[in-house]
């Protein structure tokens, strides 16, 4: 292991431990009828979201005091080292959380000089930890995993979060084509769907709307699993406000479907 990989491994170990601790904290609020408030964009937030983000921030600030922190609940904390940015979502899938559905996760990504090199997603109610750092593979609870070997969309399962979101974000035509082209369509949404792709359990996950903190862990997780994470045009990014996870095998067929829908929309 070279020096650079040792550094990434240190960051990954820290992120895994931090996500675990934050996730265990959220379980204290899960199934407890905790109060739900709604933010200006009509998304829910609970005390569990806030307390988990506070825990993550405190640990980063103590361990890496110069690093920038970007979180869903408390925004940006500036640091002297602008090249290192921790991007966190204390509970991805708060709607699942408040309904007692265990498919919510704690998300932590570390962007170094503009590239996400470390990504961790922990599902505390399921006991699943998906983690990756550049060059080190993708692991589920310590076991190396990879994307599905399915070869064509007509044998692939596609995940999604909100069936109504595609038309609302001008992806209705593309989503209709994807539904017709795929074998099975399952609403295993939010971060869990993207992790299902990385761990080989489904073939693709489509989100027409994704915030920065929703996306942050997934570039290294999907890349190290042999897959793709990025926008609907084939660009690997966390800044597109949309996202797709899939396999390298399925990506060309998927992008062709989307391009055909876009051409129809523009004509």
C-alpha positions in Angstrom: 0.0 0.0 0.0 1.5 3.4 -1.0 1.5 6.5 1.1 -1.5 8.1 -0.7 -3.7 5.0 -0.2 -2.7 4.9 3.5 -4.1 8.4 3.8 -7.3 7.5 2.1 -7.6 4.4 4.4 -7.2 6.6 7.4 -10.0 8.9 6.2 -12.2 5.9 5.4 -11.7 4.3 8.8 -12.7 7.6 10.4 -15.7 8.1 8.2 -16.9 4.5 8.9 -16.6 5.0 12.6 -18.3 8.4 12.5 -21.2 7.1 10.4 -21.7 4.2 12.7 -21.8 6.4 15.8 -24.2 8.8 14.1 -26.4 6.0 12.9 -26.6 4.4 16.4 -27.7 7.8 17.7 -30.6 7.9 15.1 -31.8 4.6 16.3 -32.7 6.2 19.6 -35.3 8.3 17.8 -36.5 5.6 15.4 -40.0 4.3 16.0 -40.3 6.8 18.9 -42.9 9.3 17.4 -40.3 12.0 17.4 -41.6 15.4 16.3 -41.3 16.1 12.6 -40.9 19.7 11.3 -40.9 20.8 7.7 -38.3 23.0 6.0 -39.0 25.7 3.5 -38.7 23.2 0.6 -41.4 21.0 2.3 -38.9 18.3 3.3 -39.1 16.8 6.8 -36.5 17.2 9.5 -36.4 15.7 13.0 -34.3 16.0 16.1 -32.5 12.8 14.9 -31.3 14.6 11.7 -30.0 17.6 13.8 -28.3 15.6 16.5 -26.7 13.2 14.1 -25.2 16.0 12.0 -24.0 17.7 15.2 -22.2 14.5 16.2 -20.6 14.2 12.8 -19.5 17.8 12.7 -18.0 17.7 16.1 -15.9 14.6 15.3 -14.6 16.1 12.0 -13.8 19.4 13.7 -11.8 17.6 16.4 -10.0 15.3 14.1 -9.5 17.6 11.0 -10.0 21.1 12.3 -8.9 22.8 9.1 -11.3 20.9 6.8 -14.5 22.4 5.3 -17.8 20.8 6.3 -21.0 20.9 4.2 -24.1 19.4 5.8 -27.8 19.3 4.9 -29.0 20.7 8.2 -26.3 23.3 9.2 -24.8 24.4 5.9 -21.2 25.2 5.3 -18.5 25.5 8.0 -15.4 27.1 6.4 -11.9 25.8 7.1 -8.4 26.8 6.3 -7.9 23.7 4.2 -10.3 24.4 1.3 -9.1 21.4 -0.7 -10.7 18.9 1.8 -14.5 19.1 2.0 -16.6 16.7 4.1 -20.1 16.5 2.7 -22.7 14.9 5.0 -26.3 14.0 5.2 -27.1 12.8 8.7 -30.3 11.0 7.6 -30.9 10.4 3.9 -34.4 9.2 3.6 -36.0 11.2 6.4 -39.5 10.3 4.9 -38.6 6.6 5.4 -37.3 7.4 8.9 -40.5 9.2 10.1 -42.7 6.4 8.7 -40.7 3.7 10.5 -39.2 2.2 7.3 -35.6 1.0 7.8 -34.2 2.1 4.5 -32.7 5.4 5.7 -28.9 6.0 5.8 -26.1 8.2 7.2 -24.1 9.6 4.3 -20.5 10.9 4.5 -18.3 11.8 1.5 -14.8 13.4 1.5 -14.0 15.5 -1.6 -10.3 16.2 -2.0 -9.2 18.8 -4.6 -12.5 18.5 -6.4 -12.8 14.7 -6.5 -14.7 12.6 -4.0 -12.2 10.0 -2.8 -14.0 8.5 0.2 -17.6 7.5 0.6 -19.5 5.8 3.4 -23.2 5.0 3.7 -24.5 3.4 6.9 -28.1 2.0 7.2 -28.4 1.6 11.0 -31.8 0.0 11.1 -30.5 -2.7 8.7 -27.0 -3.1 10.0 -25.5 -2.4 6.5 -22.3 -0.4 6.0 -21.2 0.4 2.4 -17.8 2.0 2.2 -15.2 2.8 -0.4 -12.0 4.8 -1.0 -10.3 5.3 -4.3 -8.1 2.3 -5.1 -9.4 0.2 -2.2 -12.6 -1.5 -3.6 -16.1 -1.2 -2.4 -17.2 -3.2 0.7 -20.5 -4.1 2.4 -19.9 -4.9 6.0 -16.2 -5.5 5.2 -16.9 -7.9 2.3 -15.8 -6.7 -1.2 -18.7 -6.3 -3.5 -19.3 -5.3 -7.2 -22.2 -4.3 -9.5 -24.5 -6.8 -11.1 -23.4 -8.8 -14.1 -26.8 -8.3 -15.9 -26.1 -7.5 -19.6 -29.3 -5.8 -20.8 -32.0 -3.5 -19.5 -34.7 -6.0 -20.2 -33.3 -8.3 -17.5 -32.5 -5.4 -15.1 -34.2 -4.2 -12.0 -34.5 -0.4 -11.6 -34.9 1.5 -8.4 -36.5 4.9 -7.8 -37.5 7.1 -4.9 -40.7 9.0 -5.8 -42.7 8.0 -8.9 -44.1 11.5 -9.1 -40.8 13.2 -9.2 -39.8 12.3 -12.8 -42.6 14.3 -14.5 -42.1 17.1 -11.9 -38.5 17.5 -13.0 -38.9 17.1 -16.8 -37.8 13.4 -16.8 -41.3 11.9 -17.3 -40.7 10.7 -20.9 -37.3 9.3 -20.1 -38.7 7.5 -17.0 -41.5 6.0 -19.1 -39.0 4.6 -21.6 -36.8 3.2 -18.7 -39.9 1.5 -17.2 -40.8 -0.1 -20.4 -37.2 -1.2 -21.1 -36.5 -2.8 -17.7 -37.6 -6.1 -16.2 -38.7 -5.0 -12.7 -39.3 -1.6 -11.2 -38.9 -1.3 -7.4 -39.4 1.7 -5.1 -36.3 1.1 -3.1 -35.4 4.7 -2.9 -32.9 7.3 -1.7 -29.4 6.2 -0.8 -30.5 2.6 -0.4 -31.3 2.2 -4.1 -27.8 3.5 -5.1 -26.2 1.1 -2.7 -28.2 -1.7 -4.1 -26.6 -1.0 -7.4 -23.1 -0.9 -5.9 -23.6 -4.2 -4.1 -25.0 -6.0 -7.2 -28.6 -6.4 -6.0 -30.2 -4.2 -8.7 -29.0 -3.0 -12.1 -29.8 0.8 -12.0 -31.2 3.5 -9.8 -32.7 6.7 -11.2 -33.1 10.0 -9.4 -34.3 13.1 -11.3 -33.5 15.3 -8.3 -30.6 15.0 -6.0 -28.9 17.4 -3.7 -25.1 17.6 -3.2 -25.2 15.9 0.2 -27.4 13.1 -1.3 -24.8 12.4 -3.9 -21.5 12.8 -2.0 -20.5 9.3 -1.0 -21.4 7.6 -4.3 -18.6 8.3 -6.8 -16.0 6.2 -5.1 -18.6 3.6 -4.0 -19.9 3.0 -7.5 -16.5 3.4 -9.2 -14.8 0.9 -6.9 -17.7 -1.5 -7.4 -17.2 -1.3 -11.1 -20.2 0.9 -11.8 -21.2 4.5 -12.8 -22.5 7.3 -10.7 -23.3 10.7 -12.3 -25.8 12.7 -14.2 -28.4 11.6 -16.9 -26.0 12.5 -19.7 -23.0 10.2 -18.7 -20.9 12.8 -16.7 -19.6 11.5 -13.4 -20.4 14.3 -11.0 -22.2 15.1 -7.7 -23.2 18.6 -8.9 -25.9 18.0 -11.4 -28.9 18.1 -9.1 -29.8 14.6 -10.5 -28.2 11.2 -10.5 -28.1 7.7 -11.9 -26.3 4.7 -10.6 -25.8 1.7 -12.9 -23.3 -0.8 -14.3 -20.8 0.0 -17.0 -22.5 -2.7 -19.1 -26.0 -1.1 -18.9 -24.8 2.6 -19.2 -24.7 2.9 -23.0 -28.2 1.4 -23.5 -29.6 3.6 -20.7 -28.0 6.8 -22.0 -29.4 6.1 -25.5 -32.9 5.8 -24.0 -32.5 9.1 -22.2 -31.1 10.8 -25.2 -34.1 9.6 -27.3 -36.5 11.0 -24.8 -34.6 14.3 -24.7 -34.8 14.6 -28.4 -38.5 14.0 -28.4 -39.0 16.6 -25.7 -36.9 19.2 -27.6 -38.6 18.6 -31.0 
